[in-house]
Amino acid sequence: MLNRDPSQSWALPNSVDYADLVALVQKMAQTEYQLLEELGQGILEAVGDRYSEVESATICIAKPHIHIAGAKLKSCSVELSRVFRH
């Protein structure tokens, strides 16, 4: 959720640059994490640091083809949310 004046247009300068956001997430995903939650918290922290106009964010991360205790799962996912205090 963006913190913006309702009178502002939805032009790119008043929004988040998604190409930049994708590059940020891709860079973070190249680092090895023990838990999906750890990666998610890191992404949320980076988003809050980089985009002061973002009030809150929700992220869902899924890892496909998981083997847990002999069970084969299509995927495992976590969803995390954060409200930023800038």
RAGIGI-V250928 format. One record per run of one state. SS is the DSSP state (h for helix, s for strand, l for the rest). FROM is the first residue (numbers start at 1). LEN is the number of residues. If there is no record, write none. Layout:
# RAGIGI-V250928
SS_FROM_LEN + SS_FROM_LEN
This chain:
# RAGIGI-V250928
l_1_1 + s_2_1 + l_3_9 + h_12_3 + l_15_3 + h_18_12 + l_30_6 + h_36_15 + l_51_3 + s_54_1 + l_55_1 + s_56_13 + l_69_2 + s_71_13 + l_84_3
